[in-house]
Amino acid sequence: IKPDVVTYTSDSFPIIIEYARQLIKAGLGYMDNTAQETMREERMVGIESVHRNASVSTNLALFDKLLAADPAAAGYCLRGKIDMQAKNKTLRDPVFFRANVKDAHHRTGTKYKAYPTYDFACPIVDSTEGVTHALRTTEYNDRDAQYQWVLQALQLRPVRIHAFARMNFVHSVLSKRKLQWFVDHGHVAGWNDPRFPTVQGVLRRGVTVEGLREFIISQGASRRITDMEWDKFWTINKKVIDPIAPRFFALDATRAVRVTVHGLPFTGVQGFPTALHPKNPNLGVNMKRLESDNFQDHLTPVTRAEMRAIGDHGLRNLKTGDVIQLERRGYFRVDQPFLSKDRPLVLFMIPDGKQRAMSTLSTNLAHR
């Protein structure tokens, strides 16, 4: 998918503010300082706010003060005047604008003191930017009527909504709000932590863009909500990386046994060419190093994984992002290339969808 243009909702803040004023002038929006908990309770039972029928001039004045962070508008928000008796409770006078002077916006800084809600901004941005079909997950079904109300109230060009089911994975949290909790509390290193079910996380773990795309397409745009298993996700990715992943060898450093072979026809270290892939000669060859001494000089400890490994000398030539297969161990993505003895190669194991691992190494590093 190639977008025609990339925009941000914050680009449209000025026009959204003007549409908010238009909503007030049409008598379809009002300022309210009802306490949040009280407002929630009133919406549940269908009780109108005491400010619902305030004059247009009063509402406009308070809205301007809200935008300016005037203390006189402290505690106020802009609500849409829809239907407090609607069976669809998202239509019971939702909040469309609220103040936030505490946190700076990541793009506009402290320029704005009040911001539109998602429900108010989306239909305006979609319509004014020329969107014809808005793709939304089925969790927004109840809010579709609210989306259309905003468009009609502001006399904006209609936008057709096409709903599809959200993709869920078993034993996984995908909500951005919930994932943020893991980041804030230090349970993960960040949004690109390889254990995280985020695009950045799975790409760092070793998923290819092609594999990710193929998996998404295979799911289709169904409205049926299902919980996916991770094994299918990784199996599809394996089909992509298997033909192009060069082969290397590595041993569990804690279980490796040193063997000295006497009577070799050479001394020191000598390389023997072996194919990097048994079925893809275009990947070239790897020089296997056979040596008669100084074995300890070539240990490659993997300090950021759960297990240290001793591998082919050719592993030193890999760069960040390369995907390889360690023979009888599994597939790995290079997270950090070999820099020196003190800064060794770091590999992340890529799950392949198999229920049982091929070795102790892959068992210890398996995706959980």
N, C-alpha and C positions, 0 to 999 in steps of 0.2 A: 504494500500500500504506500503510495507516494502522495503526501498531502499537497494541496494547492498552496497553502499558506499555514504557518504556525502562529497562533495568536494566544494571548493570555486574557483572562477575564478582567484583570486589572487595566488592560488597555481600554476597556469599555466603561470604566468607572464614571467618567464625565457624562456619557450619554445615559447610563443607568440612573444617575442622580436626576437628570432632567425628566426621565420617564417616571421616576418616583414623584416628582412635583406634579407631573401631568395626572398621575393617579389621584393625588390629593385634590387637585382642582376639579376633577370629575366626581368628587364625592365618594371615591372608591378606596380611599386610604385615610387612616387617622393615626394620630400619635397617642401612645398609651404608656403609662408608667405603673401599671399593675404589677405587683411582685410576681416573679417568675412562677413560683409554686402556686400562687392564687390563680394566675392566668391558666396554668395547666389544668387546675381543677375546674375552672369555669368552662374551658373548652370541652372537657369531658362530659359535663352535664348540660352544656348549651346555654350558659348564662352570658348575656352581653356585658361588655365592659362599660363602666360608667362614663368613659370617654368616647364611646363609639359614635355619638351624635354631635361631637364638638364641631364648631364652625370650620369652614375651609380656611379662613384667615388665621384662626388659632393654630390649626394643624400645620399650615405653611410656615408660620413664625417659629413654631417648635421644631420643625424639621430643619430649618436653617440653623437654629441654635444647636441642634444635634450634630450637624455637619461641622460646626465651628467649635465643638466641645465646650459650649457655654454651660456653666454650672446650672443655669435655669432649666436645661434639658436633661440633667443628670437622671438616669434611671428610665428615660423614655426610649421607646422603639417605635418604628413605623409598622402598622399592621394593615393587611388588606381587608377591606370591608366586603365580605362575601356572604356567608350564610351560617349563622351560629346554630342552626337547627339541621344542617346537612348531615345525612347519615354517614357520608364520607367525611371523617373528622379532620382530614387535611384541609378541608374547605372552611373550617370554622375560624375565620379571621387569622390566618397565619402571619407570623412575623416576617417582614420583608427587608427591614433595615435596622441595624443596631449599632451602638457605639462600641469602640474599642480603642482607648487611648493608652492602654498599658503596653500592648505589643506592637512593634514596628512591622510593617508589611515587608515581605522578603524582596519585593520589587520596587514598591513605591515609598518605602520608608515610613516616615511620619506625616506624609503629605495629607492623608485622609484620616479623619477622626471617627468616621462611621463607615460601615461597609454593608453592601447588600448581601442577603442570604443566598444560598445556592438556589433555592426555589424561585427567587425573584430574578436572579441574574441569568440563569440558563435560558429561559424562553426569549429574553430580550437579546442576548448575545447570538443565539442560534438564528433568530429571525433577521436581525440587522446584518449579520455576516453572510447571509445567503444560503444557510443550511436548508435543504429541502426535506431530508429524512434524518431524524435524530435517533440514534441507536442507544437504547437504555435497557438495563437489566430489569427483570420482572419484579425485583424488590421495590421499584418505583411505580408500580401499577397504580397504587392508591393516589399517587401524586400527579398522575397524568392529567387528571381533571383540573388540578390547580395550575399546571403548566399551560393548558389551553385557556383557562380563565384569564391569565395574565396577558396572553396574546390578544384575546378578544377585548379585554378592558382597555388596552392601550392601542387597539386598532392596528396591530402589527400583522405582517404577512404570516399566514398559517404555516406551521411546520408539522409534518407527519411523523409520529412516533412509532418506531418499530421495536418491540420488546423481545428480548432473548434471555434465556436462563443464565444466571451467574454460574461460573465454573467453581466447584468446590472439590477439595481433596480430603480424603479420610485422615483423621488425626492431625489436621493442619488448620491453622488460623490464617485467614486471608484478609480480614478486615484491616484497613490501614490504621484505624484507631487502636485496635488491639495490638497490631504489630509495633506501633509507636511505643506502647507500654514496654515491650521487650527491649527496645532501644534505650528508652529513658532510664530503665532500671538496670542497665548494664548486663543483661542476659545474653546479648549478642554484641558483636563488634561494631555493627552499623547496618544500614539498609542493604549493603552488599555482602553481608555475612553469608558464606556458602551454605549454611544451614537454613537460611531464610527462604520462604516461598515467594520471593519477589523476582522480577525479571533480572535485576542486577545480581541477586543472590544465585539464581540457577545458572546464569551465564558464567559467573565466576566459578561455579562448581564444575562447569564443563559442558553445559548444554550449548549446542550450536544454534544460531539463528534459524538455520534451515530446519533443524529438528523441532525447535519450538513452533515454527510456522506450520510444519506438517502436522504436529499434534493438535494445534488450534483448529486447523482446517478439518481434521478428522472428526472433531466434535460437532461441527455444524452450528447452526444458529437456532437450536431447539428451544422451546419454552419450557421443556421438562427439566426440573431441577434434579440433578444426580450428584452423587459423591464419587469422584474419580479415584482410582487407585494409582499410586505413584509408579507401580511397575510398568504400566503401559507407557507412561510419559518417558521413562528412561529407556525402555525397549525401542521406542521409535528413534530416540537420539542415538542409540547404539548402531542402528542400521545406517545412520549418516556417517558416524565417525569410524566405524570398523574398516571400510575400504581405504581410508586415508591415514589411519593412525600407525605410525612406524612402531616396530617392535623392539623392545629392550628387555634386559634381564635385571632382576633385583632380588635380594635376599633379606629376610628379617635379620637385622643386625644383632638382635639379642639372642638369636638361635643359630647364627652362622658359625660354621666350623672351618678353621683354616686347614687347607690341605696342601702339602708340598709334594710336587711331582719331581722325582729325580730322573736324570738321564735324558733331559730334553736336549734337542740338538741346537739350543741357543741359550744365551744368558741375557739377563736384564728383562726388558719388556718388548714384545713383538705383537703386531696387530695382524689379525686374519679377517678378511672381508666376509661379512654375512649380510644377507638381504634384510632391509628394514621392514619389508612386508612380503610374506610368501606369495601373494597373488598380485602385487602391484610393484613391478620393478622400477616404475618411474620415481618411487620414493628414494631410490639409491641404496647404498650399502652402509653398514656400520662396522667399524674396525674393532673386533673383539680383542681385548688385551690379555695376553697370556704372559705371566711373569714368574720368575723364580725367586724373587726377593722383594722386600720393602712393601709387603701387602698393606700394612697399616697406613701408608702414605696416601692411599686411594679410597679411604672410607668417606662416604657422603652422608652424614647425619641429616635427617629431615626434622629440624627442630620445631616446626610449626604443625606437624602432624602428630598423630598418636603413636607412631612407630617410626623408628629409624630404619633406613634401608641402605644396602650396598648395591650399587647398580653399574651398568655399563659405562665405560669412559665416555661414550658418545652422548650420554645424557647431559654432559657439560655444554653441549652445543645448542641445546634447546632454548627457546625464548618464551617470554610470557604469553600465554594464550595458546601455545601449542598443545595438541591433544595426541597422546600416545597410548599404546597398550604395553603393559609389562606382561611378558609371557606368563600365562597361567596365574596371573594376579588380577588382571582387570584393566580398565581404561582409566587414564588420569589426565588431568589438565594441569599445565605448568602455571603456578601462581607466582612463583619467583624463580628466575633463572639462576644457574650457578654463577656466583660472583667470586667466591674465594672459599678456602677451607672453613673460615669463620661465618660465611654467609652462603650456606649450601642451597642446592636446588630444593624447592618446595612444591610438592604435587598434591592436588586434591583428587581423591578418587571419584570417578563418575559412575554412579549406579547404572547397571545395565538391565534392570528389570527382573533379574533372576532371584529366586527366593533363597537359594543356598549359594554361598560364596565358593570360589574355587580354591582358596587358600587361607591360611591364618592371617596373612597380611590383608587380604581383601575383606575378611570377616571383621577384623578390628576397625577397618575404615569404612564399613558399609553405611549406606544412607539410612538414617533412622527417622 
